Amino acid sequence: FRLALIQLHVSSVKSDNLQRACGLVREASAKGAKIVALPECFNSPYGTQYFKEYAEKIPGESTQKLSETAKECSIYLVGGSIPEEDGGKLYNTCTVFGPDGAMLAKHRKVHLFDINIPGKIQFKESETLSPGNSLSMFDTPYCKVGLGICYDIRFAEMAQIYGQKGCQLLIYPGAFNLTTGPAHWELLQRGRAVDNQVYVATASPARDEKASYVAWGHSTVVNPWGEVIARAGAEETVVYTDIDLKKLAEVRQQIPILSQKRCDVYGMETKK
């Protein structure tokens, strides 16, 4: 099946972001994509100073547009993420819609991006956001898909549990920056893919040098052998790749780590 990642240029005008995002989703569908993913924070500039202003309830304006577009195109649409307001708290939330427009999953970013690299970047999502407390998967006729948002990709345990639960594709809408992007963006994706013998896809916003937070871009797809099979540059674009589950089966047969795990010695489990 064909997967499309939309590397969207995000502006400060929400209505414009929504319109262009849905237009690119339609374009991806017309080119045969069955699963389409938008980037993290696709309807809003990324930054703690913006989250409250741009936050919405779910369902709300942005998720309604996603639902309508998924139904119109008859695709599975991974709606990147948006700032969500619920019960007086804010979350960084990814919604997924099926070909009938129904919401199949809602993933709130579990690991908040609180980092301090002296002289490079300091950022603290927890100043305004609350963390999610659950893992999120959804089924398609092609395969089961596990969801994470950006910083979630650094936590190998989460990906391992998705693999244990039968996911063959992990999708991470994310917005790494010009410090962590060149250092770790591709490395983490290849690590999660090889560790769990799954496809890993990341959808980033396009790079905007004038933004207060400059995204790395380079939306990527990695196969279960750890090879990068599709990659964007920094500009707004749509990345396409054909996901071959026969390749996944071959890798697992050749190096059968899933059956060789020593569950009598160690294990991984979800607490909630």
Solvent accessible surface area in square Angstrom, and as a share of the most:
residue,aa,sasa,rsa
1,F,50,0.21
2,R,80,0.29
3,L,0,0.00
4,A,0,0.00
5,L,0,0.00
6,I,0,0.00
7,Q,0,0.00
8,L,0,0.00
9,H,69,0.31
10,V,22,0.13
11,S,30,0.20
12,S,75,0.48
13,V,82,0.47
14,K,39,0.16
15,S,69,0.45
16,D,49,0.26
17,N,0,0.00
18,L,2,0.01
19,Q,134,0.59
20,R,65,0.24
21,A,0,0.00
22,C,4,0.03
23,G,32,0.31
24,L,28,0.14
25,V,0,0.00
26,R,103,0.37
27,E,73,0.33
28,A,0,0.00
29,S,26,0.17
30,A,91,0.71
31,K,112,0.47
32,G,35,0.34
33,A,2,0.01
34,K,90,0.38
35,I,0,0.00
36,V,0,0.00
37,A,0,0.00
38,L,0,0.00
39,P,0,0.00
40,E,0,0.00
41,C,3,0.02
42,F,0,0.00
43,N,0,0.00
44,S,0,0.00
45,P,23,0.15
46,Y,19,0.07
47,G,2,0.02
48,T,26,0.15
49,Q,112,0.50
50,Y,57,0.22
51,F,2,0.01
52,K,162,0.68
53,E,133,0.60
54,Y,19,0.07
55,A,23,0.18
56,E,19,0.09
57,K,113,0.48
58,I,26,0.13
59,P,116,0.73
60,G,22,0.21
61,E,93,0.42
62,S,0,0.00
63,T,3,0.02
64,Q,91,0.40
65,K,86,0.36
66,L,1,0.00
67,S,21,0.13
68,E,87,0.39
69,T,2,0.01
70,A,0,0.00
71,K,129,0.55
72,E,109,0.49
73,C,24,0.14
74,S,72,0.47
75,I,3,0.02
76,Y,25,0.10
77,L,0,0.00
78,V,0,0.00
79,G,1,0.01
80,G,0,0.00
81,S,0,0.00
82,I,4,0.02
83,P,2,0.02
84,E,2,0.01
85,E,45,0.20
86,D,62,0.32
87,G,73,0.71
88,G,70,0.67
89,K,111,0.47
90,L,20,0.10
91,Y,24,0.09
92,N,3,0.02
93,T,1,0.00
94,C,0,0.00
95,T,3,0.02
96,V,0,0.00
97,F,10,0.04
98,G,1,0.01
99,P,44,0.28
100,D,94,0.49
101,G,10,0.10
102,A,47,0.37
103,M,89,0.40
104,L,74,0.37
105,A,11,0.09
106,K,75,0.32
107,H,0,0.00
108,R,53,0.19
109,K,1,0.00
110,V,33,0.19
111,H,43,0.19
112,L,27,0.13
113,F,13,0.05
114,D,56,0.29
115,I,31,0.16
116,N,96,0.49
117,I,63,0.32
118,P,115,0.72
119,G,91,0.87
120,K,143,0.61
121,I,31,0.16
122,Q,135,0.60
123,F,26,0.11
124,K,105,0.44
125,E,0,0.00
126,S,49,0.31
127,E,115,0.52
128,T,52,0.30
129,L,8,0.04
130,S,24,0.16
131,P,62,0.39
132,G,6,0.05
133,N,96,0.49
134,S,67,0.43
135,L,48,0.24
136,S,11,0.07
137,M,58,0.26
138,F,8,0.03
139,D,95,0.49
140,T,18,0.11
141,P,107,0.67
142,Y,70,0.27
143,C,10,0.06
144,K,60,0.25
145,V,0,0.00
146,G,0,0.00
147,L,1,0.00
148,G,1,0.01
149,I,0,0.00
150,C,6,0.04
151,Y,37,0.14
152,D,0,0.00
153,I,2,0.01
154,R,73,0.27
155,F,67,0.28
156,A,36,0.28
157,E,87,0.39
158,M,7,0.03
159,A,0,0.00
160,Q,35,0.15
161,I,12,0.06
162,Y,0,0.00
163,G,10,0.10
164,Q,92,0.41
165,K,93,0.40
166,G,40,0.38
167,C,0,0.00
168,Q,44,0.19
169,L,0,0.00
170,L,1,0.00
171,I,0,0.00
172,Y,2,0.01
173,P,0,0.00
174,G,0,0.00
175,A,1,0.01
176,F,10,0.04
177,N,5,0.03
178,L,75,0.38
179,T,38,0.22
180,T,9,0.05
181,G,2,0.02
182,P,80,0.50
183,A,57,0.44
184,H,68,0.30
185,W,8,0.03
186,E,56,0.25
187,L,118,0.59
188,L,24,0.12
189,Q,0,0.00
190,R,109,0.40
191,G,25,0.24
192,R,26,0.09
193,A,0,0.00
194,V,75,0.43
195,D,66,0.34
196,N,6,0.03
197,Q,6,0.02
198,V,0,0.00
199,Y,4,0.02
200,V,0,0.00
201,A,0,0.00
202,T,0,0.00
203,A,0,0.00
204,S,0,0.00
205,P,11,0.07
206,A,6,0.05
207,R,61,0.22
208,D,37,0.19
209,E,120,0.54
210,K,193,0.82
211,A,38,0.30
212,S,83,0.54
213,Y,23,0.09
214,V,29,0.17
215,A,7,0.06
216,W,51,0.18
217,G,0,0.00
218,H,40,0.18
219,S,0,0.00
220,T,1,0.01
221,V,1,0.00
222,V,0,0.00
223,N,7,0.04
224,P,2,0.02
225,W,120,0.42
226,G,1,0.01
227,E,78,0.35
228,V,42,0.24
229,I,70,0.35
230,A,13,0.10
231,R,126,0.46
232,A,9,0.07
233,G,28,0.27
234,A,30,0.23
235,E,101,0.45
236,E,67,0.30
237,T,41,0.24
238,V,21,0.12
239,V,14,0.08
240,Y,58,0.22
241,T,15,0.09
242,D,84,0.44
243,I,6,0.03
244,D,70,0.36
245,L,48,0.24
246,K,159,0.67
247,K,61,0.26
248,L,3,0.02
249,A,58,0.45
250,E,86,0.39
251,V,5,0.03
252,R,54,0.20
253,Q,149,0.66
254,Q,119,0.53
255,I,79,0.40
256,P,51,0.32
257,I,51,0.26
258,L,66,0.33
259,S,95,0.61
260,Q,110,0.49
261,K,53,0.23
262,R,130,0.47
263,C,106,0.64
264,D,113,0.59
265,V,99,0.57
266,Y,117,0.45
267,G,62,0.60
268,M,63,0.28
269,E,119,0.53
270,T,58,0.34
271,K,174,0.74
272,K,175,0.74
